[in-house]
Amino acid sequence: MKARESASQLWPALPWEEWQETASTLHMWTQIVGKTRLMLTPPENHWWNSALYVTPRGLSTWSIPYRDDLFDIEFDFVDHQLHVRESSGCSKSMALRPQSVAAFYEEYLSLLRSLEITVKLYPKPVEVSDPIPFAEDRQHASYDKEFAHRFWCILRRSDTLFKSFRARFLGKSSPVHFFWGSFDLAVTRFSGRPAPPRPGVDAITREAYSHEVISAGFWPGNGGFGAPAFYCYAAPEPAGLSKQQIGPAEAFYSSELKEFILKYDDARAATSPDEVILEFLQRSYEAAATSGGWDRANLERPSSQSQAAL
């Protein structure tokens, strides 16, 4: 067992201006892989069957059924490979390296065909402005191994904290999962009540927000915010939420995003980043649940039974 990692290793620097191009390319690559899982798995509520999951080496689809077999696909950000592994024992990989989305797409589909896996993917990205079809996207072509690894290090530690936070809730909650559409790690709690219908929204949004939610997560800098950050929001947003005071001191409510925000750089600069992040998750949830009239007494695990904070 290696020595324990320092705080700077657990929470490395991730300046958006330095890794934006790699992030934008990875966003498209994860959409391609995520769409594979979406097309080959039974639909689940709130699109949970589409997400990716943090692994000891990167991001994975988990098991995907195909004919009489199972396979998974994993982005390995340690050895910088994309692995496709079948339960029959067959496996193939392709290197993660600087190349265009179009080249990645062609190589990826060829790799699947070599394993006799056939899937028809929607050929354009979603949840981005001015989407370019994958087969035509030569604009996004960056891959910096160092920043890809840092990104995974942050996801790895965030995943651990989010799971600890999730364990405090007895009601319906999502897995801790990575949504390739919005390119963020998230965990969502539900009040148990249907949400008011949202007129004029697309089917994806309608299904995602069919019930009242409080969702928290981590963005690596995308989405227009321009910096990595932890976030929490309620949908629908209860009256008065924007005026609630939460901790830690560095956290704030963004009237533009309608979310509570804790900048990643503020968290990693703290004496104990883990404690600051968990405080942010808990306090922002409490503000939203109380404002929204959630049945907290029956939805939350008693503190005496809660898993100890890391």
C-alpha positions as CSV (number, residue, x, y, z in Angstrom):
1,M,0.0,0.0,0.0
2,K,1.4,3.3,-1.0
3,A,1.7,6.3,1.4
4,R,-1.4,8.5,1.9
5,E,-1.8,11.2,-0.7
6,S,-1.4,14.8,0.3
7,A,-4.3,17.3,0.0
8,S,-2.7,18.8,-3.1
9,Q,-2.7,15.3,-4.7
10,L,-6.2,14.5,-3.7
11,W,-7.4,17.9,-4.8
12,P,-5.0,19.0,-7.6
13,A,-5.3,22.4,-9.4
14,L,-7.6,22.4,-12.4
15,P,-7.5,25.9,-14.0
16,W,-10.2,26.0,-16.6
17,E,-8.2,28.2,-19.0
18,E,-5.4,25.6,-19.1
19,W,-7.5,22.5,-19.6
20,Q,-10.6,23.8,-21.4
21,E,-9.6,22.4,-24.8
22,T,-9.0,18.9,-23.3
23,A,-12.2,19.1,-21.3
24,S,-14.2,20.1,-24.4
25,T,-12.8,17.1,-26.4
26,L,-13.4,14.7,-23.5
27,H,-16.9,16.0,-23.2
28,M,-17.6,14.8,-26.8
29,W,-15.8,11.5,-26.3
30,T,-17.8,10.7,-23.1
31,Q,-21.0,11.5,-25.0
32,I,-20.1,8.9,-27.7
33,V,-19.5,6.3,-25.0
34,G,-22.4,7.3,-22.9
35,K,-24.8,7.1,-25.9
36,T,-23.7,3.5,-26.3
37,R,-24.9,2.6,-22.8
38,L,-28.1,4.6,-23.4
39,M,-29.0,2.7,-26.5
40,L,-28.2,-0.8,-25.2
41,T,-29.7,-0.7,-21.7
42,P,-33.4,-0.7,-20.5
43,P,-34.6,2.9,-19.8
44,E,-34.6,4.0,-16.1
45,N,-36.3,6.9,-14.5
46,H,-34.5,10.3,-14.8
47,W,-32.2,8.8,-17.5
48,W,-30.1,6.9,-14.9
49,N,-29.4,4.2,-17.4
50,S,-27.3,6.7,-19.5
51,A,-24.8,7.8,-16.9
52,L,-21.1,6.9,-16.3
53,Y,-19.5,5.9,-13.0
54,V,-16.3,6.7,-11.3
55,T,-13.9,3.7,-11.0
56,P,-10.4,3.2,-9.5
57,R,-9.0,4.3,-12.8
58,G,-11.4,6.6,-14.5
59,L,-15.0,6.5,-15.8
60,S,-17.0,3.4,-16.8
61,T,-20.4,2.5,-18.2
62,W,-20.6,-0.5,-15.8
63,S,-22.0,-3.7,-17.4
64,I,-24.0,-3.4,-20.6
65,P,-26.1,-6.4,-21.8
66,Y,-25.5,-7.4,-25.3
67,R,-27.0,-10.6,-26.8
68,D,-26.0,-13.3,-24.3
69,D,-23.0,-11.4,-23.1
70,L,-22.0,-8.4,-21.0
71,F,-19.5,-5.8,-21.8
72,D,-18.2,-2.5,-20.3
73,I,-16.4,0.5,-21.5
74,E,-13.9,2.4,-19.4
75,F,-12.0,5.6,-19.8
76,D,-8.7,4.8,-18.0
77,F,-7.1,8.1,-17.0
78,V,-4.1,6.3,-15.3
79,D,-2.8,4.5,-18.4
80,H,-4.8,6.7,-20.8
81,Q,-6.6,4.0,-22.6
82,L,-10.2,3.3,-23.5
83,H,-11.0,-0.3,-22.7
84,V,-13.9,-2.4,-24.0
85,R,-14.1,-5.7,-22.0
86,E,-16.5,-8.6,-22.5
87,S,-17.6,-11.2,-20.0
88,S,-16.5,-13.8,-22.4
89,G,-12.9,-12.7,-21.8
90,C,-12.4,-10.7,-25.0
91,S,-11.1,-7.2,-24.6
92,K,-9.7,-4.5,-26.8
93,S,-8.3,-1.0,-26.1
94,M,-7.5,2.2,-27.9
95,A,-5.1,4.9,-26.7
96,L,-6.4,8.2,-25.4
97,R,-4.3,10.8,-27.2
98,P,-4.7,14.0,-29.0
99,Q,-7.0,13.3,-31.9
100,S,-10.2,14.9,-33.3
101,V,-13.7,13.8,-32.2
102,A,-14.2,12.6,-35.8
103,A,-11.1,10.4,-35.6
104,F,-12.1,9.1,-32.1
105,Y,-15.6,8.3,-33.3
106,E,-14.4,6.3,-36.3
107,E,-11.8,4.4,-34.3
108,Y,-14.3,3.7,-31.5
109,L,-17.0,2.3,-33.8
110,S,-14.3,0.2,-35.6
111,L,-13.2,-1.2,-32.2
112,L,-16.8,-2.2,-31.3
113,R,-17.3,-3.8,-34.7
114,S,-14.1,-5.9,-34.2
115,L,-15.8,-7.3,-31.1
116,E,-19.0,-7.9,-33.1
117,I,-20.9,-5.2,-31.2
118,T,-23.2,-3.1,-33.3
119,V,-25.0,0.0,-32.0
120,K,-26.7,2.9,-33.8
121,L,-25.9,6.1,-32.0
122,Y,-27.6,9.5,-32.3
123,P,-24.8,11.2,-34.3
124,K,-24.8,14.6,-32.6
125,P,-23.9,15.8,-29.1
126,V,-26.6,17.0,-26.8
127,E,-26.8,19.8,-24.2
128,V,-24.2,22.0,-26.0
129,S,-24.6,25.0,-28.1
130,D,-24.0,24.7,-31.8
131,P,-23.5,20.9,-31.8
132,I,-21.2,19.5,-34.4
133,P,-22.0,15.9,-35.6
134,F,-19.3,13.5,-34.2
135,A,-18.2,12.4,-37.7
136,E,-17.6,16.0,-38.7
137,D,-16.0,17.4,-35.5
138,R,-12.4,18.2,-36.2
139,Q,-12.5,21.3,-34.0
140,H,-12.1,19.4,-30.7
141,A,-8.9,17.5,-30.8
142,S,-7.0,18.0,-27.6
143,Y,-5.9,15.5,-24.9
144,D,-3.5,16.6,-22.1
145,K,-2.7,13.5,-20.0
146,E,-1.8,15.5,-17.0
147,F,-5.1,17.4,-16.9
148,A,-7.1,14.3,-17.7
149,H,-5.5,12.6,-14.7
150,R,-6.2,15.6,-12.5
151,F,-9.8,15.6,-13.5
152,W,-10.1,12.0,-12.6
153,C,-8.4,12.6,-9.2
154,I,-11.0,15.2,-8.3
155,L,-13.9,12.9,-9.5
156,R,-12.5,10.1,-7.4
157,R,-12.4,12.1,-4.2
158,S,-15.7,13.8,-5.0
159,D,-17.4,10.5,-5.6
160,T,-16.3,9.3,-2.2
161,L,-17.6,12.4,-0.4
162,F,-20.9,12.4,-2.4
163,K,-21.5,8.7,-1.4
164,S,-21.0,9.6,2.2
165,F,-23.4,12.5,1.8
166,R,-25.9,10.2,0.0
167,A,-25.8,7.7,2.8
168,R,-27.4,10.2,5.2
169,F,-30.7,10.2,3.2
170,L,-33.4,7.5,3.6
171,G,-35.7,8.7,0.7
172,K,-35.3,8.0,-3.0
173,S,-31.9,9.2,-4.3
174,S,-29.9,8.7,-7.4
175,P,-26.6,6.9,-7.6
176,V,-23.5,9.1,-7.6
177,H,-23.0,9.3,-11.4
178,F,-21.4,11.3,-14.2
179,F,-23.8,12.8,-16.7
180,W,-22.0,13.1,-20.1
181,G,-24.6,15.5,-21.4
182,S,-23.8,18.2,-18.8
183,F,-20.3,16.8,-18.1
184,D,-20.6,16.8,-14.3
185,L,-20.7,14.4,-11.4
186,A,-24.0,14.5,-9.5
187,V,-26.2,13.0,-6.8
188,T,-29.9,13.8,-6.5
189,R,-32.4,13.5,-3.6
190,F,-36.1,13.4,-4.1
191,S,-38.9,14.6,-1.8
192,G,-41.3,11.9,-3.1
193,R,-43.7,14.4,-4.5
194,P,-44.3,15.0,-8.3
195,A,-43.1,18.3,-9.6
196,P,-45.4,20.7,-11.4
197,P,-45.4,20.1,-15.1
198,R,-42.8,22.2,-17.1
199,P,-44.6,23.4,-20.2
200,G,-42.4,23.9,-23.3
201,V,-39.4,21.8,-22.3
202,D,-38.0,18.8,-24.2
203,A,-38.6,15.2,-23.2
204,I,-35.2,14.8,-21.6
205,T,-35.8,17.7,-19.2
206,R,-39.4,16.7,-18.6
207,E,-38.3,13.2,-17.4
208,A,-35.3,14.5,-15.5
209,Y,-37.4,16.9,-13.4
210,S,-40.7,14.9,-13.2
211,H,-40.4,14.9,-9.4
212,E,-39.2,17.5,-6.8
213,V,-35.4,17.3,-6.5
214,I,-32.4,18.7,-4.7
215,S,-29.3,18.0,-6.7
216,A,-25.7,18.6,-5.9
217,G,-22.5,18.0,-7.9
218,F,-19.2,19.0,-9.3
219,W,-18.5,20.8,-12.6
220,P,-15.0,20.8,-13.9
221,G,-15.3,24.3,-15.3
222,N,-17.8,23.9,-18.2
223,G,-21.3,25.1,-18.6
224,G,-20.4,28.8,-18.9
225,F,-19.3,29.2,-15.3
226,G,-15.6,29.4,-16.3
227,A,-14.2,27.7,-13.2
228,P,-14.5,24.3,-11.5
229,A,-17.1,24.4,-8.7
230,F,-19.4,22.4,-6.5
231,Y,-23.1,23.3,-6.8
232,C,-26.5,22.6,-5.3
233,Y,-29.9,23.5,-6.5
234,A,-33.6,22.7,-6.0
235,A,-36.1,22.1,-8.8
236,P,-38.6,23.6,-8.6
237,E,-36.9,26.3,-6.5
238,P,-38.9,27.1,-3.3
239,A,-39.7,30.7,-2.5
240,G,-37.1,32.4,-0.5
241,L,-34.2,30.0,-1.2
242,S,-32.0,32.6,-2.7
243,K,-32.0,34.5,0.7
244,Q,-30.9,31.5,2.8
245,Q,-27.5,31.7,4.4
246,I,-25.5,28.5,4.2
247,G,-21.9,27.5,5.0
248,P,-19.0,27.5,4.5
249,A,-18.3,31.2,4.4
250,E,-16.9,30.9,0.8
251,A,-20.2,29.5,-0.6
252,F,-22.8,31.8,-2.2
253,Y,-26.0,31.8,-4.1
254,S,-25.7,32.6,-7.8
255,S,-28.8,34.5,-9.0
256,E,-27.8,33.9,-12.6
257,L,-27.5,30.1,-12.2
258,K,-30.1,29.9,-9.4
259,E,-27.7,27.5,-7.6
260,F,-25.6,27.6,-4.5
261,I,-21.9,27.6,-5.5
262,L,-18.7,26.6,-3.8
263,K,-15.7,27.3,-6.0
264,Y,-13.3,24.4,-6.2
265,D,-10.3,26.6,-5.6
266,D,-11.9,27.9,-2.4
267,A,-12.5,24.3,-1.2
268,R,-9.0,23.0,-2.0
269,A,-7.4,26.0,-0.3
270,A,-9.2,25.1,3.0
271,T,-7.4,23.3,5.9
272,S,-9.7,20.4,5.4
273,P,-11.3,20.4,1.9
274,D,-13.3,17.3,2.7
275,E,-15.0,18.9,5.6
276,V,-15.7,22.1,3.7
277,I,-17.3,20.3,0.8
278,L,-19.4,18.1,3.1
279,E,-20.6,21.1,5.0
280,F,-21.5,22.8,1.7
281,L,-23.5,19.8,0.6
282,Q,-25.3,19.4,3.9
283,R,-26.1,23.1,4.5
284,S,-27.3,23.8,1.0
285,Y,-29.5,20.7,1.1
286,E,-31.0,21.7,4.5
287,A,-31.7,25.2,3.2
288,A,-33.5,23.8,0.1
289,A,-35.4,21.0,2.0
290,T,-36.6,23.4,4.7
291,S,-37.7,26.1,2.3
292,G,-39.4,23.5,0.1
293,G,-41.3,21.9,3.0
294,W,-39.8,18.4,2.6
295,D,-40.7,15.8,5.2
296,R,-37.2,15.8,6.6
297,A,-38.0,13.8,9.8
298,N,-38.9,10.7,7.6
299,L,-36.5,11.3,4.7
300,E,-33.2,11.7,6.6
301,R,-31.2,9.1,8.5
302,P,-30.9,10.0,12.3
303,S,-27.5,11.5,13.0
304,S,-26.7,8.6,15.4
305,Q,-27.1,6.2,12.5
306,S,-25.3,8.2,9.9
307,Q,-22.0,7.1,8.4
308,A,-19.2,9.2,9.9
309,A,-18.0,12.0,7.8
310,L,-14.6,11.4,6.1
